[in-house]
Amino acid sequence: MMDWSQLLSTARIDQEGKWAPQLSGDERSQWQRDHDRLIFSGAFRRLAVKTQVHSLSDNDHVHTRLSHSLEVASVGRSLGARLGHWMRDEGLLCETYSGSGVGALVQAACLAHDIGNPPFGHAGERAIRQFFEAHPEYLTGLSHAERSDLTGFEGNAQGFRLITCLERHWLDGGMRLTAATLGSFIKYPFAADSTPGQIKQKHGVNQAELPFMRVLASHLGLIEVIPDVWARHPLVYVVEAADDICYALIDLEDAVELGHLDYKEVSSLMKELVDRGARRNLYEQLLDDSEAKLELLRSAAIDALVHEAEARFQSHYDAIISGTFDEELLDWRRASAGEVIERAKNLAQERVYVDLTKQSCEGQGGRLLDTLLSHLIDGVEALANAGGNGTDISPKARDAVERLGKYRPRPNDSKYQRLLRVTDYVSAMTDRYLTRLVDDLVRLGYFDSAS
């Protein structure tokens, strides 16, 4: 069994790399401080111009990664608070922790859940993976584990790297969030070359951050299932459920806004979920206003799904706390509302994600990333071959190195570390910035417009 007194640790990594207990400097809890650090970070702010589903949309009403993250955090806070109160009532938590405190912790982890996503969202992830798969010459000399990080580039692992290494305290602890928030963030607590990483084709920790992950897992008391593979922090399931609830419903709402789906088919799906909850029949109050009705249906559907996730967490608590639970809280095969959620996801897959405009934007994003990655990697490798002397490289290579700015590799960096600096820089970009940057490279004559 994992122990909540460890799992809810508010300690942070200090300047010496040790876990330091925190004293409240103001009326905020430590998890509210995590929330504020995330909200005010540049990485979070850039999510406003990163794809959720529809890239570079002219419609200002559709969701971006930022608005999606805020909504997931709101749902996660409610679900976390409910479960926190339940655990207090059941005597599973000591009096030090409140239900609202657990809600604030989940809210902070939810805010960060997409913070590592590259430009153009999942299409951007695929483009980076495909680039390294298509260019094995760039990976010469790397270990299998290091190669797997790049050919399996993953926004979840990049997010962990960002908050623990890159944002705020550069290469010195990152945002220094509490151990509990970090643990609740790691959806896939294993590396790309691990057995579960190979099976799931997902991972949450790069080789560069694996030593820190070991320290974090030990501090939190996460169960090590096999070497360097840990059971999830119990609150990861809550963060995951909040994300599932939002994107299953909000993607459909955006599709109605853009005209990809009809109001009636979406509202009927939401009504099925509403009828399972306590707020059934509320939609009848707005029969003449389809837009308002859809918003109310969505609100009531979220409420119903929060109750469903809460009940599933409670009924499977023993398996979750012992690290043996291997499902999602809203697993479509087992949760009573899961079948409806699966139909909602399938509807989006069949009618929204295949939209030609969306696919065209994603294809453009992939070509832009391919062009930029080759330019940057050629530049940093030329610099390394020149012994770090920027005057001995070509103007094109010098352009690449100068663009990296603070992401420029350090003289003693290994090839793996140099490649990570490039992916750090590229994944931090917004959709629009990437587009403008490649246009600039074309203007300078480094690439033709066809590339």
N, C-alpha and C positions, 0 to 999 in steps of 0.2 A: 504494500500500500504506500502511495505517496502521501506526504504530510503537508497539510495546508499551512502550517507554521513556516515551512520552507517555501512552498509554492507561492505564497503571497509576500515574499521578501521585498522590502522597499529599499534594500541596499543598492548602491550604485558603485560602479568601478571608479576609483579615484585616480589621481595623477600618477600614483605608483603602481597602478594595475591591480589593486586589491579591492575587495568588496568592503565598502564603508557604510555603516549605518547612517541614516539621515535624520537630522533634527528639523522640525518644521520651522521655517523662517518666516512664515506668514500663515494666513488662515487656510491656505490651500493644502489639500492632502498631497502626498508624494505622487499619486497617480494623476491628480489634477495638474500637477506640475509637468508630468510627462505629456499630458494632453496639450498644455500650453507650449511646450518646447516643439512639439510636432506642428501645431497650428502656425507658429511663427517661423517655421523653417522654410528656407528657399525651396527645398525639395518638395515639400507639401504644396507650396504656392504654385509650383510649375505644373501640378496635376490639373490646373484649370485649363491648360492647353494641351492635354494629352487625351488620346482617344479612349472612350469607354466602349462604344460600339461603332459609332458613326464618325469617321475621320474627317476633320476639316469641314464640318457641316455648316451650311449657311443659316441653318435654323438655330436661333439662340435658345430655344426651349429644350433641346435635347441635352442629355446628361454628358458631362465630362468625367474624367477620373476623380476630380476634386468633389463635384457635387455627389457623385456616387459614394465616395469615401465618407463624406459628412452624413449621408443617409444611413449607411451601414453602421457608423458610429452611434447614431441615434437609436437604431434598432438594437444594437449590441448593448448599449447602456440599459435599456429597458429589460432585455432578457437577462443580462448579468445581475441587475438589481433584484429581479424576481428570484433567481437562483440563490443569490447571496442571502436574502431573507429566509428562504427555505432552509438553507444549510445552517443558518443561525438557529432557527426554530427546532431543527433536528439535532442540535448539539454538535454539529460537524465542524463548526468554526468557533473559536474562542471569542470572548466579548470584545477583543481588540478590533475585530473586523465587523463592519456593518454591511447590510445589503447594498446600500447606496455606494459604499466604498468599492465593493466588487463590481458594481455597475460602472464606476469611474475607471477602474482598471480595464475592463473589457472595452469601454469606449476608446481609451487611448490606444489599445492594440488594434482596434478596428480602424482608427484613423490612419495607422501606418500600413495597413494590410496590402495596399497597392503602391506604396511609395517607391518601390524599385522598378516599376514598369517602364520600359523604354518607349520612345515615340512610336505611335501607331499600335500601341497595345499588344495584344497577342500576335498580331501580324508582324510586329516589330521583333518580338521574341523569336518567331519562326525564321525571320530574315537573318537575324544574327546567327542562329544555329546553322542555317543552310550555308551561310557564308563560310564558316569555319569547316563545315563538312566538305564544301566544294574546293577549299584551299588548304589542303593538308600541309603544303609547304610552309605555311605560317606557323605550324605546330611542331615542326621538327625540333627534337631535343626535349620536349615536354614529357612528363610521366603520363601514364594512362589516366590517372586520376585528374591531373591538370587539364589534359585534353578533353576529358568528359565535362568539366565545368564550362568549356567554351562551345563544344559541339552540342551540348545540352543546355545552353544559356537559359537561365530561369529568372524571371522577375522576382520570385520569392527569395531566392538566394541573394540577388542583387539588393533587395530591400534590407535584408539582414546585414549585408556588408555596408550599406549606406548608413543605417542608424547606429552601427557599432564601430564604424571606422571613418567615414567620409564627411558626414554632416556635423557641423559645429566645431568639435575638437578634431581637426584634420589629422588622420592617422594616429590618433591618441585617445581612443575610446568613443569617438563619434559623438552622439547626442547624450551619451551616458544616462540612458533611461534606467528605470528600476529593473532589477532582475525579473520581477513578476511580469512586467510589461513585455520585456524581451521574450520570456518564456511563452507568454500567451500569443505572441506574434508568430512564432516558428511553426508553420503549418506542416512542414516536412523536415523533421529533426534528423536529417542524415544527408550525406554527400551524394553527388551524382553517380559515382562509381560503386556505391554500396548496392547490396542486393535489392532493397526496396527502391532505391533510386533507378536502377535498371528496369525493374518491373513496372513502376509507375511512370517512368520517363518524367519525373519531377524530382526536385531536390530543394532543400532550404538553406544549405550551407556549402559554400565553396571551400576548397582546400585551404585558401588563405585565411579563412575565419574558423577553420576546424579546431585549432588549439583553443581559441576563445570559447567555442561551443562546448568543449569538454569542461572548461572551468565553470561556465554558466550552468550546465546540466548537473554538475556535482553540487554547486551551491543551492540549486532548486530542489535537489533530490529526485530528478527525473530518472526513471528506471532505464538502465542500459540493457536493451534486449539482446543485442550482439555488439561486439566492439564498434564504437562510433555510430551506433544506431540506437536512438532513444525512443521511449514511449512519449507520446504527446503530453504536454501540459494540459490538464483537464479543461482549462478555459479556451484552448484552441478550438475545441468543438463548438463553443458558443460564438466565437468570432466567425468561424466557418458558416454556421447556421445563419447569422446575421447577413453575411455576404450572399448566401444562397437565396435568402428571402428577397433581398433587394434586387439582385440582377434577374431573378426569375420573373419578377413582376414589372420592374421598371423598364426593362428592355422592351416589353410588350407595350407599355404605355408610350414610350418613345416611338415605337413603330406605328401606333395610331396617329401620333402627332405628324409623322412624316408621310402618312398615307400608305404605308406598306401593309398594314393590317386593318381590318374593318372593326369599328367600335363594338359591334354586336358579338363577334367571336371572342374578343378579348374580355368584354364584360361578362360573358357567360362563364368563362373560365374562372374569373375572379369571384363571381357569385357562388360557384361551387365551394370555394375556400371560405367565403363569408358565412355560408350556411352551416359550416362546421363550428363557428365561433359564437361568442356571446352577443355579437352586434348584428345578427341577422335581421333582415328587413329594413335596416337603416337606408338602404339604397332607394327604397320607395319614396323617400322624402324629396327626391330630386329627379322625378321621372321626365321632366321637360328640359333638363339641362344635361346633355350627355357628357360634357367635359367635367362638370362638377360631380356628376354621378360617378364617373370613372375614378376621380380622385378619392371620393368617399369609399367606393368599392375597394380601391387599392389600400386605403387606410385600414379598413375593416379586415381585409385579407391578411395584411401584415400582422394585425392583432391576433388573428386566428392562428397564424403560423408561429408566432412567438409562444402562444400557449402550447402548441404542439411540440415545439422544440424543448420547452420547459418540462413537459411531461416525459419526453423521451430521455432527457438528462437525468431526471429523478429515477425513472424506472431502471436505467442502466448505470446508476451511480457506482455501484461496486466494481463493475468492469472498467469504468472510466478511471476511477481513482487507483485501480491496480494495474493500469496500463495494458489491459487486454481487449479493450473495446476497439473494434476495427471497422466501424461504419461511420456514416455521417448521421448527425441527429435527424436530418430530414431525408434520409435515404429513401429513394422512391420505391424500393422493394419491400420496405418494412414500415416506414412511417405511414399513418393512415392518410395523411394529405400528400404523401410523397408521389403518388400516382398522378395527381393533378399538377404538381410542380413539374414532373417529368413531361407531361403533355405541353405545359407552358414552354419548357426549354426546347422541346421538339418543334413546336410551332415557330419559335424564333429561329431555330436552326434551318428549317425548311423554307421560311418565307422572308426572314429578315437578314440573316447572315449571308445569304446568297444574292442579295441585291447587287445589281451590276455597278451602280455608283460606288457602293461600299467596297466591292472587290477591286474596282479600278483604283480607288484611293490607296487600298492596302498594297496593290501591286506597285503603285508609284512609290510608296514608302519603302518597300523591299528593295527596289532599284536604287533609291537614294542611299539607303544604309549600306548596300553593297559597294557603291561608289565611294562613300566616305570612309568606310572601314579599310578598304585597300589603300586609300590615300594616307590615312593616319598611320597604319601599321608600317607601310613602306618608309614613312618618315622617321618613326621611332627606331626602326631597325637600321636605317642608314646612319642615324645618330649614334647608335650603339656600336656599329662597325667602325665609325670614325673616332671611337674612344671618347665620345661625349663632346667632341669639338664641333660646335654648330657652324663654324666657318668653313669646314671641309666637306659640307654636304651640298647637294643641289638646291637651287631656289625652291623647287617643288617640295623637296623633303623639309627644307627650312620652314616653308609655309605650314606644313602639317604640324611640326613640333611647336611652332609659335601659337597655333590655334589651340593646342592642348592647355596652355596656360598653367594653372596649378596642377593639372593632371599630368604634366610632363614627367616622364619617368626619372627617377633619381639615378645617379651614376652607378650605384652598386645593385640596381634592380636586376633580377633574373628575367629571362625571356617571358616566363609566365606572368611575372609582376608587370612587365611592360605591356603585355596584352590586356591585363586587367585594367591598367590605367586608360587604355583606349576604350574598352567597353564601359568603364566608369563614366568617361566623358560623353560617349554617345548615348548611353542610356539615360543620362541626366537631361538630354535635350527634349524640348517640346516638339510637337509635330511641325509647327510653323518655323521654328528655328532651324530644324534639320533641312526643311525645304529651302529656306533662304541661304543657308550655308552652302549647299550643293550648287545652287544657282550662282553663288559667288565664285565657286571653283570653276564652273563653266565659263563665266565671264573672264576669269583670269587666264583661260586657255589650258587649264590642266586636264579638262575633260571636254568631250564634245557633248552637245545637247542630247544626242541619242542615248547616251549612257545614263 
